[in-house]
Amino acid sequence: MTDVLVIGFDPHTIPGFDPAPVAAGIEQGSRQFAELGLTEDLFLIDFAELDGRAQGKLAAKLKAKKYDVVVVGGGIRKGPGLLELFQAVVNEVHWHQPEAALAFNDSPGDSSDWVLKALEQRRKS
């Protein structure tokens, strides 16, 4: 069994943002993982916890279980003013899951595609 952790924002916590499309994409991504026989855990960051609380919760999540692949969602990488959070997330993954492959998605609905690519890259290395 392949264990995957997907890290992204909880779309319901982003001020002034319509969460419906992202929430639907997360659900679609979860269905795709299940269809592929991949075990998915979600870690959705509350936008109100960007003061360091989210990083602490992420570290605890990463320490609790070994993952084969960790996906860092596009919202964390692409949002204005989020570079520090992106760096903190990548470092937490590196420190606590050094054997995990890293994947980066374009949208919640394509996470499984990027997980499969990361697993293939690992097999080739």
Secondary structure as the mmCIF struct_conf table of DSSP 4:
data_model
#
loop_
_struct_conf.conf_type_id
_struct_conf.id
_struct_conf.beg_label_comp_id
_struct_conf.beg_label_asym_id
_struct_conf.beg_label_seq_id
_struct_conf.end_label_comp_id
_struct_conf.end_label_asym_id
_struct_conf.end_label_seq_id
STRN STRN1 THR A 2 PHE A 9
HELX_RH_3T_P HELX_RH_3T_P1 PRO A 11 THR A 13
BEND BEND1 ILE A 14 ILE A 14
TURN_TY1_P TURN_TY1_P1 PRO A 15 GLY A 16
HELX_RH_AL_P HELX_RH_AL_P1 ALA A 20 GLU A 35
TURN_TY1_P TURN_TY1_P2 LEU A 36 GLY A 37
STRN STRN2 LEU A 38 ILE A 45
HELX_LH_PP_P HELX_LH_PP_P1 ASP A 46 ASP A 46
HELX_RH_3T_P HELX_RH_3T_P2 PHE A 47 GLU A 49
TURN_TY1_P TURN_TY1_P3 LEU A 50 GLY A 52
HELX_RH_AL_P HELX_RH_AL_P2 ARG A 53 ALA A 64
BEND BEND2 LYS A 65 LYS A 65
BEND BEND3 ASP A 68 ASP A 68
STRN STRN3 VAL A 69 VAL A 72
HELX_RH_AL_P HELX_RH_AL_P3 GLY A 74 LYS A 78
BEND BEND4 GLY A 79 GLY A 79
TURN_TY1_P TURN_TY1_P4 PRO A 80 GLY A 81
HELX_RH_AL_P HELX_RH_AL_P4 LEU A 83 HIS A 96
TURN_TY1_P TURN_TY1_P5 PRO A 98 GLU A 99
BEND BEND5 ALA A 100 ALA A 100
STRN STRN4 ALA A 101 PHE A 104
BEND BEND6 ASP A 106 SER A 107
HELX_RH_3T_P HELX_RH_3T_P3 PRO A 108 ASP A 110
HELX_RH_AL_P HELX_RH_AL_P5 SER A 111 LYS A 124
#
